[in-house]
Amino acid sequence: MAIISPFRALRPQPALASRIASPPYDVLNSAEARLLAGNNPYSFLHITKAEIDLPEETDAHSEKVYLKAADNLFIFRDQKILLSDERPFYYIYELTMNGKSQTGLVCVSSVEDYEKNIIKKHELTRPEKEQDRIQHMRIVGAQTGNVFMAYKSNQRITDLVSAWKISHQPVYDFLAEDGIAHKVWVIDEADTIQRISTIFKNEIPFTYIADGHHRAASAAKVKQALGDHASPEADFFLTTLFPSDELQIMDYNRVVKDLNGLEPATFLESLKKNFKVEKTDTAFSPNRLHTFGMFLDGSWYRLEAKEKTYREDPIGILDVTILQENILAPLLGIGDPRIDDRIDFVGGMRGLGELEKRVLSGNMKVAFSLFPVSMNQLFDIADSGEIMPPKSTWFEPKLRDGLLTHLIR
């Protein structure tokens, strides 16, 4: 069963919350972070991407960057920009995008659960990305990035969280520059805290990482590296748990630089072996499994996979697998999309217009739109111990960094 715990969050003064809150460190490059932080001395990017406070030529993964992050966190605490709660609490984090809200429980989850696979994974991690977060956590002494997680919906948890939201005022309530609304409540009543912990321990067998595999893996390795010197806080890592019925995975689309030496007409003809191919008058966004949109030479096509193209297992049934095994690898020569620089990935938030733009610019030759993976598919794969193909899921909206930080020393 899942072990979660309340914690003493390091968090902003309410008046500064909207200026401190920043996008996750891994959705921005250094140049974008410099621009976004701009003249805002309170942006949490000064801690999560501290290279913005050093000369532009600075290696973002050098030790001086992590030391600068630690210095900046010290300043934020010393100047009481960020304050620690006196006791361990749970927190509620509500995100609203385009009129749709989702509400998560912010807590710390057990590293031991991660290691025992009570916390389920569905992605592989890359050593260089792990090492970046390991260094950041170790030197800064904090988990600044929140792991976005899911659990199979439990009505008792939903009722407790809903009741708290109705009967209490949020400590933070603001609209970010991207139009997403953020609200945070503090659950500071001992009885409610205990009831939440007990329900998870007795009724929720597993939790699932939705977004943040590298942050979770890094937290576990930091705890191992610290060994006997580790603070008890290092036995846990920062997570926000959402009920599955409030989450929706967005499409994660593909663009490819060339047709692997094929002419467009030849490529189209080759597709007909495993797909029904139909030209469409408008941009095509798939509305069901095993259909794909394709933008090629200024035109959109609808592709429907023939039954022989997929397997009836948790991985084989995925549209990302069908695309990889029937088009990307055999026709376009992309064997490993994780390392091949001829392919790029476009999150659904950017829309089909971004796919057209990338192809019409001449930088890419063909684009594919996919039907999103479902939460049930994610659960099935994680439960089976399988790993999803890379770039299979895109979750939006994103949790903001800086609103709730977990100190590990």
N, C-alpha and C positions, 0 to 999 in steps of 0.2 A: 504493500500500500504506500501511497505517496506521503512523504514527510515534508511538510512545509513549516516555516517558522516566521513569526513577526520579527522585526528588526528595528534598530534605531537609525532612521534615515537621516542622512545629511541632505538638507533641502533649503530652498531659497526663502528669503523674506517674501511674504506674499506680494508686496508692491513691485518686486523685481522678477517675479517668476517668468513673465512673458519675455523679458529681455535675456534671461539666463538660458531658458529652454532652447535647445538647438537640435537640428537633425542628427541622426546617428552618425558616428564618425565614419562609417564605411559606405555612406551614400554620397560623400563629397570627396573630391580630390583636394590637394593643398591649395591650389589656386582658387577653387570655388569657396573653400573655407575662409580664405583671406578676404574675399569679396563679401561674403555673407556676414562675417564678424564685423567688417568695416570699422566704423567708429564706435562700436559697442563694446566697452570694456568689460561688460558683464556676461558676454556670450560664453557658454560652457565650452565652445570650441577652443578657447584658450587653454582648456585642460585636456580635451579629447584629441585635439590636433594642434599641439603647442608649437609646431614648426611655423605657424603663422606669426609667432612673436620673435622669430629668428630670421636671419638673412635668407632670401629666397633660394639660394643655392644649397641650403642645409638639407642633408639627407633626412627624410622624414622618419627613418628608422634608426637614427643614430642615438646614442645614449644621451647626448645633450638635449634632445627633444623630450625624452622622458623625464629628465631632471628638471627641465623648464616646466613641464606639466605639474610635477610635484611642487615646485615653487609657486606656481599659479594657484594650485589648490590651497596651499598654506595661506596665501594672501587672501583668497576668498573667505577662508575661515577666520583669519585674523581680523579682517575688516567686517566680519559678521554679515557678509553677503550670503553665505551659507551657514546654517545652524543645524546642530544635531538635536534630535528629539531626546528627551530625558529618559524615556522608557521605550521598549520594543513595541511597535504597533504594526498592524496591517494597514494597507492603503488601497483605496479604490481609484482606478484611473479610467475615465471615460473619454473616448475619442468619437467625434462626430464629423462625418464627411458626406457631403451631398445629402444631408437630411437623415442619414442612417448612423445610428450609434452602436458602439460595442463597448462593453464594460469589463475590465480586467481587475483581478485581485493582485496587488503588488506585495510580494513576500520574498523570502529567500528560500531556495530549494536546496536539498541535500546533495552534496558532492558524492556521497556514498550511493544515493539513489541513481545518480548519473552513471557511476561505475558499475552498478548492478543491473543497469538497463531497465530500472523502474521508470526512469526518464527515457523515453523512446526517441531515437534519432532516425532521420531519413536521408541525411546527406553525408558525404565524405568531407573531411576538412583538409586544408592545405597547410603544410608545416610553416611556411613563411608567414601566413596570416595568423596562425596560432602564436608564433614567436613574437610578433608585434604586440599582441594583447598580453602575453605573458610578461613581457618587459614593462608594459604600461602598468599592469596591476601590481607587479612586484615593487617597482620604484615609487609609484604614486601611493600605493597602500590602499587602493580603493577599486571597487568594481563600478566603473562609470557607465558601462553599457548594459542595458536591460535586455535579458533574453526573453523574446516573445514566445510564449508557450500556450498550449491548448490542453483542454481536458474534455472528456465526454460529459455533456451537460448534466448537471445535478440540480434538481429543483430546489433542494434545501439551501444550497449555496446561493442560487439565484434569488431566492426569497430573502435571505439574510442581507445580501448586498443591496437589493432593491429597497428594502425597508430602511437601511441605513441612509441611502441616498435621499429618500423622501423626508426623513426626520432630521437630517443634519445639513448644514451649509458646506459647500466645498471650500477648501482653503485656497485653491487656485481655480480660476475660471477665466480663460482668455481665448481669443481667436488668433491663431498664428498667421504669418504673412502668406501662407499657402492656402488659407481658407479653412483649415481644419481646426475645430474647436477642441480644447483640452480642459478637462475638469479633474480635480483630485480631491478626495475626501480622506480624512484620517480616522481610522477605526481605533479609538482609544479606550474602549470599554472592555474590561478584562473578561467578562462573561461571553461577549460576542467573539472576542479573539479566541477563547478556548473552544467555543462551539465550532468555529470555522476549522481550527486545527483538527478537532476530533472527527469531523465529517470527512476531511481529506484522508486522515489516517485509517478510517474504518470503511469508507464507501467508494473511494476513488483509487483504483489499483495502479493506474499509470497516468503520467502526464507526458506530453509530446512537445518536442521542440518544433516550433513553426519557423522561426527566423532567429538566428543567433547561435548556430552550431559552433562557430569559432570562439565566441565569448564563453560558452559553456565548457568546451574542451580546455580552453586556456585556464579557466578558474580551477578545474580539476588538477591541471598540471602545476599550477602555482601552489596549491595545497600540498601536493606530493613533494615539490621542491623544498618547501619550507620545513617539512618534516616535524620534528619535535619542537621546533621554534615557532610553529604556526599558532596564531591566535585562534580561539574557538570560532571566531567569525569566518575564518578561511574554510571551515567545514561546509559553508553554504555559499550560494551565489545568487545574484540579483535576478529575479524573474517576475514577469507579469503573466498571470494565468487567465486565459479567456475560455468561456464555455463554447463548445464547438458550434452550437446553433446560432451564435452571433458572428461567426467568422465566415468570410468568403475569400477564396483564393482568386486572384486576378490572373488573366492570361499573361504568359511570358513568351514573347514572340522572337523570331529569328530573322537575321539578315545575313546574306552571304555575298562575298566580294566578287565572285566569278562563277561561271558555269563549268569549271573544270575542263575547259577546252571544247565544250559542246556549243553548237549554235542553238539559239532559242527554239527554233522549230524542231530540231532533233531532241532537245531536252523535253519539250512538251510531248513529243511522240513517245519518248521513253517512259514518261509518267503513266501512260495509259495501260501499261502492263499490270500495275497494282492499284491504280486509282481511276475512278470515273472523273473525267476532266470536263468542266463546263465554263465557258467564258461568261462573265457577269458584267452588267452595265455600271455597277457601283462597287465601292469597297466592300469586301466580304468579311464579316466577323462570324466565325462559326457559332452556331446556336445549339450544337449537340456534339457528342463524342464522335470521333473518327471522321470528322470533316475538317478541312483546312482552307484558309484563304491563301492565295498566292498572287503577288504583284510582280509582274515581269514585263519588260518592254512597254511600260505605260498602261498596261491592262491588268485587270483583276480576274482571277479564276477561282472557281470553287472546285476543290478536290475532295472526293469521297473515297475512303479506303475500302478496297475490296476485302471480303472476309478472310481471305488467305494471308493477308498482310500482318495479322496480329495473333498473339497467343492469349489464351484465357488464363493468365496468371497476373498477380498484382503489378508486375513491371511490364509484361508484354502487352497488357491492355491499354497502357498509357499512350496518349497521342504523341508525347515527346519521343517515346520509344518507336512508334510507328514511323514518325518522320525521320528519325535517326537511321533506322534499319532499312528503310525503303527508298529514301531520297538522299539524305545528307551523306551517308557512307558510300553506298554503291554508285550513285550518280555524280555526286559533287566531291567525292574523295575526302570527306571530313570524318576521319576515324575517331578522334577524341576531341569533342568540342570544348573540353576544358583547356586545352593547350593550343588548339589550332587558331592562328590569328586571322584566318579567312572568314570566320564566323563571329557575329556579335549578337547580343541579346537586348531586347527592348521590352521593358516592363509595360504592362497594360495601361498604366496611368498616362502614358504618352500617346496612346491612341493609334489608330490605323494611319492617321495623317503623318506620324513620325516614320512609319514604314515607307510610305510613298516618298517622303522627303529624302530618306537615306538612299533610295534607289534612283530617284530622279536627279540627285546630286552627282551621280556617276561614281560615288564611293562604293556603292553596293550594286550588285546585279539583280538579285532576286530577294524577295521577302516572303515570309510565311507567318500567317496569323493562326493561333491555336485556340482550341476550346480549353478553358481552365481546368486544372486538376481539382477534384472535389476534396472536401475534408475527409469523407469516408475513404477515398482512395489513399490519402496520406496516412490515415490510421491503419488501413490494411497493409500497406507497405512497411510501416514502422513495426507493426505487430509481427509481421512475418520475418523481420530481421533483414529485409532487403534494403538496398540503397537506391534512391531515385536517381535518374539521369540528372546531370548538372543543369542548373537553371530551369527547374521544373515548376517552381512556385514563386509567386510574387504576392506578398501581403501588403496591403495598404488600408488604412493609414498607418504610419510608422509612429512608434513611441518616441518621445523626445528625450534626449539626454539632459541631465542636469536637474530635473525635477526631484528625483529620488536617487540617491547614491548610497552604496553599501561600503562602509569602511571595513577593511580587513586587518587593520592594526591601529 
